[in-house]
């Protein structure tokens, strides 16, 4: 009798664990670089209608935060790079948190504050912000503690700062940014905060199509590569895990703060490839399989992005990452609902 009871309890615990692992929410980033986009309230309604429970917002716009009130959508709220210098003043950081987090809590569910995006001293576009990143992070974290908020602070990195990424186990951060990245990882480790990472197999494929087969980038390759990986997404994520660990960030979780595939504007950018990528990424995240380095570890993921953004600067592909059209009709047949 006791043995049967223990077995029943054990099976119940296993089933509960599997349900937790499988039921991974899919977030979608809400970019606003378009002149034909719906109102923030219509966007929130679109998320709710499609069962999208998580959102990344790139700046604290009152219209967006007001529309999110009472929605139960958990959000990543970004602090743009050009705001970082001001937040090296602790009072300015406290005022920012008070105005953009405290003023909307608890009606808006803030999950992460992303302080800066892809800041690196080795990146010409963002190097000028690098000296301000860690002081801004520290000051925002102090403000979060002061106001007793249950919000995690981090910053989004991009995989271009990694070296020796194949096989992934050999991956490290570039030597020339060690004085920047090691204190950053140390700060996250000390405060039990996640790493946010923008991971784009599309750009890996685009940069080296001779060695990165399209099926490997789209999750459709049947056989593993020589390092044991079936897809580029897992290889890029594990490369990031290994580099973080070698920089002192053992056991730090990684949140995929962006991942997407364009439907137009460049090589490999078409509706079929993009639809395949998004669909397979969602399935992979929902499966709870994790990666070869982190089997069974949840992969919290935010798709980029909710809409095509017709005035976004950069390569033409940058305008075509949306999973919905600006008129709110779906571009692909995707299922965002959590697994049951």
C-alpha positions in Angstrom: 0.0 0.0 0.0 2.8 2.4 1.0 4.8 1.5 -2.0 1.9 2.2 -4.3 1.3 5.5 -2.6 4.9 6.5 -3.0 4.8 5.5 -6.6 1.7 7.5 -7.2 3.3 10.6 -5.6 6.5 10.1 -7.6 4.6 9.8 -10.9 2.6 12.9 -10.0 5.8 14.8 -9.3 7.3 13.7 -12.6 4.2 14.7 -14.5 4.1 18.1 -12.8 7.8 18.6 -13.7 7.2 17.6 -17.3 4.2 20.0 -17.5 6.4 22.9 -16.1 9.1 22.1 -18.6 6.8 21.8 -21.6 4.7 24.8 -20.9 7.1 27.5 -22.0 5.6 30.8 -22.9 6.6 32.4 -26.2 7.2 36.1 -26.0 7.1 38.5 -29.0 9.0 41.8 -29.3 7.0 44.9 -29.9 9.0 47.2 -32.1 7.4 50.5 -33.2 9.6 51.6 -36.2 6.7 51.8 -38.6 4.3 54.5 -39.8 1.5 52.1 -40.4 1.2 50.3 -37.1 -1.9 49.8 -34.9 -2.5 51.6 -31.6 -0.8 50.2 -28.5 -4.2 49.1 -27.2 -4.9 47.2 -30.4 -1.5 45.6 -30.1 -2.1 44.4 -26.5 -5.5 43.0 -27.7 -3.7 41.2 -30.5 -1.3 39.6 -28.0 -4.2 38.5 -25.8 -6.2 37.1 -28.7 -3.3 35.0 -29.8 -2.3 33.7 -26.4 1.0 35.6 -26.4 1.8 36.1 -22.7 5.2 37.8 -22.9 6.3 41.0 -24.6 9.5 43.0 -25.1 9.1 46.7 -25.2 12.0 48.8 -26.5 11.4 52.1 -24.6 9.0 53.2 -21.8 6.3 54.8 -23.9 3.3 55.8 -21.7 0.8 54.7 -24.4 2.2 51.2 -24.4 2.5 50.9 -20.6 -1.0 52.2 -20.1 -2.4 49.8 -22.6 -0.7 46.9 -20.8 -2.4 47.6 -17.5 -4.4 44.7 -16.3 -3.4 42.6 -19.3 -1.3 40.0 -17.4 1.3 40.2 -20.1 4.8 40.0 -18.6 7.2 42.4 -20.2 10.8 43.1 -20.8 11.2 46.9 -20.6 14.3 48.3 -22.3 16.3 51.3 -21.4 17.7 52.6 -24.7 21.4 52.9 -25.1 21.3 56.7 -25.4 19.8 56.9 -21.9 22.7 55.0 -20.2 24.9 57.9 -19.5 22.2 59.8 -17.6 21.6 56.7 -15.4 25.2 56.7 -14.1 23.7 59.2 -11.7 22.0 57.2 -9.0 19.3 59.8 -8.5 18.4 59.7 -12.2 18.2 55.9 -12.1 15.9 56.1 -9.0 13.7 58.6 -10.8 13.6 56.5 -14.0 12.5 53.4 -12.0 9.9 55.4 -10.1 8.4 57.0 -13.3 8.4 53.9 -15.5 8.1 50.9 -13.2 6.7 52.0 -9.8 4.0 54.2 -11.4 2.6 51.3 -13.4 3.0 48.5 -10.8 1.4 46.1 -10.1 -1.1 46.8 -12.9 1.7 46.1 -15.4 3.7 42.9 -14.9 7.4 43.8 -15.3 9.6 40.8 -15.5 12.9 42.2 -16.7 14.5 45.6 -17.2 16.9 45.4 -20.1 19.5 48.1 -19.6 21.0 48.7 -23.0 21.0 46.6 -26.1 24.0 44.9 -27.6 26.5 47.3 -26.0 30.1 46.4 -26.6 33.4 48.3 -26.7 34.2 46.3 -29.9 31.1 47.4 -31.7 31.5 50.7 -33.5 27.8 51.5 -33.2 27.6 50.9 -29.5 31.2 51.4 -28.1 30.5 54.9 -26.9 27.9 53.5 -24.5 30.2 50.8 -23.0 31.6 52.9 -20.1 28.1 53.7 -18.9 26.6 50.2 -19.0 27.7 48.7 -15.7 27.2 51.9 -13.6 23.7 52.2 -15.1 23.0 48.6 -14.3 24.2 49.0 -10.7 22.1 52.1 -10.2 18.9 50.6 -11.6 19.5 47.5 -9.5 19.8 49.7 -6.4 16.6 51.5 -7.3 14.8 48.2 -7.8 16.0 47.1 -4.3 15.0 50.4 -2.8 11.4 50.1 -4.1 11.3 46.4 -3.2 10.3 45.4 -6.7 10.3 41.8 -8.0 11.9 42.7 -11.3 15.2 41.4 -12.7 17.7 43.7 -14.3 20.0 42.6 -17.1 21.4 43.6 -20.5 21.1 42.0 -23.9 24.3 40.8 -25.6 24.8 39.6 -29.1 26.7 36.6 -30.3 29.2 38.7 -32.4 31.3 39.1 -29.2 32.0 35.4 -29.0 35.1 33.7 -30.5 35.9 30.0 -31.2 32.2 29.2 -31.4 32.7 25.8 -33.1 32.5 23.5 -31.5 30.3 25.4 -29.0 32.3 24.0 -26.0 35.3 26.0 -27.1 33.5 29.3 -27.2 34.8 32.3 -25.3 34.3 36.0 -25.2 36.6 38.0 -27.4 39.9 38.8 -25.5 39.6 42.5 -26.4 36.5 42.9 -24.3 37.5 40.9 -21.3 37.8 44.1 -19.1 34.2 44.9 -20.1 32.5 41.5 -20.1 34.0 39.9 -17.0 32.7 42.6 -14.6 29.4 42.5 -16.4 29.0 38.8 -15.9 30.3 39.2 -12.3 27.5 41.7 -11.6 24.8 39.4 -13.0 26.2 36.5 -11.0 26.5 38.4 -7.8 22.8 39.5 -8.0 21.4 36.2 -9.3 20.3 37.9 -12.6 19.9 36.3 -16.0 21.9 37.0 -19.2 19.8 38.3 -22.1 21.0 37.2 -25.5 19.9 38.1 -29.0 20.4 35.0 -31.1 19.9 35.0 -34.9 20.7 31.8 -36.9 19.7 33.8 -40.0 22.8 36.0 -39.7 24.9 32.9 -39.0 23.6 31.4 -42.2 23.9 34.7 -44.1 27.5 35.2 -43.0 28.8 31.7 -44.0 26.3 29.9 -46.3 29.1 27.6 -47.5 29.6 26.1 -44.1 26.1 26.7 -42.5 23.5 24.7 -44.5 20.1 26.3 -44.6 18.4 23.2 -43.0 20.8 23.5 -40.1 19.7 27.1 -39.6 15.9 26.2 -40.0 15.8 23.3 -37.6 15.1 20.9 -40.5 18.4 19.1 -40.7 17.9 15.4 -39.8 21.4 14.3 -38.9 23.7 16.1 -36.3 26.8 18.0 -37.4 30.2 16.6 -36.3 29.9 18.4 -32.9 26.5 16.7 -32.2 24.2 19.6 -32.9 21.1 19.3 -35.0 20.5 23.0 -35.4 22.3 26.3 -35.3 20.1 27.8 -32.7 21.2 25.3 -30.1 24.8 25.6 -31.1 24.7 29.4 -30.8 22.9 29.2 -27.4 25.3 26.7 -26.0 28.3 28.7 -27.3 26.9 31.6 -25.3 26.5 29.4 -22.2 30.0 28.1 -22.4 31.4 31.6 -22.9 29.4 32.9 -19.9 30.6 30.1 -17.8 34.3 30.7 -18.7 33.8 34.4 -17.7 32.7 33.4 -14.2 28.9 33.0 -14.8 28.4 29.4 -13.9 24.7 28.4 -13.7 23.5 31.8 -14.9 20.3 31.4 -16.9 20.1 32.8 -20.4 16.9 34.4 -21.8 16.6 34.7 -25.6 15.6 38.3 -25.8 15.4 38.2 -29.6 15.4 35.6 -32.4 13.8 35.8 -35.8 14.0 35.4 -39.5 13.2 37.9 -42.2 10.6 37.2 -44.9 12.1 39.5 -47.6 15.1 41.8 -48.4 18.1 39.4 -48.6 19.5 36.0 -49.3 17.4 33.3 -47.7 14.8 35.8 -46.6 11.4 34.6 -47.8 8.0 33.7 -46.4 8.7 29.9 -46.5 12.0 30.1 -44.7 10.8 32.6 -42.1 7.6 30.6 -41.4 9.6 27.4 -41.1 12.1 29.0 -38.7 9.4 30.6 -36.4 7.3 27.5 -36.3 10.2 25.2 -35.5 11.7 27.5 -33.0 8.3 27.7 -31.1 8.1 23.9 -31.2 11.6 23.5 -30.0 11.0 25.9 -27.1 7.7 24.2 -26.2 9.3 20.8 -26.2 11.4 21.5 -23.1 14.2 19.5 -24.6 16.8 22.2 -23.9 20.2 22.0 -25.7 23.0 19.4 -25.7 24.8 21.4 -23.0 21.7 22.1 -21.0 19.3 19.2 -21.6 15.8 19.8 -20.1 16.6 23.4 -19.4 13.8 25.8 -20.3 14.6 28.3 -23.1 12.6 31.4 -22.5 12.4 33.0 -25.9 11.1 36.2 -27.5 10.4 36.3 -31.2 11.5 39.3 -33.2 9.1 40.9 -33.9 5.3 41.4 -33.9 5.2 43.5 -37.0 7.2 44.4 -40.1 8.7 47.9 -39.4 8.7 49.9 -42.7 10.9 52.8 -41.4 13.5 50.8 -39.5 17.0 51.7 -40.6 19.7 49.3 -41.7 19.6 46.5 -44.2 16.4 45.9 -46.1 15.8 42.6 -44.1 15.4 44.7 -41.0 12.0 45.8 -42.2 10.7 42.3 -42.6 10.9 40.4 -39.3 7.2 40.6 -38.4 5.1 37.6 -37.6 1.9 39.7 -38.2 1.2 42.2 -40.9 0.5 45.8 -39.7 -3.2 45.2 -40.3 -3.0 42.5 -37.6 -3.5 39.6 -39.9 -1.0 36.7 -39.3 1.9 36.3 -41.8 2.4 32.7 -40.7 0.3 29.9 -39.1 1.9 30.0 -35.7 0.6 28.6 -32.4 1.8 30.7 -29.5 -0.3 29.0 -26.9 1.5 27.1 -24.1 1.6 23.4 -24.3 -1.0 21.6 -22.2 
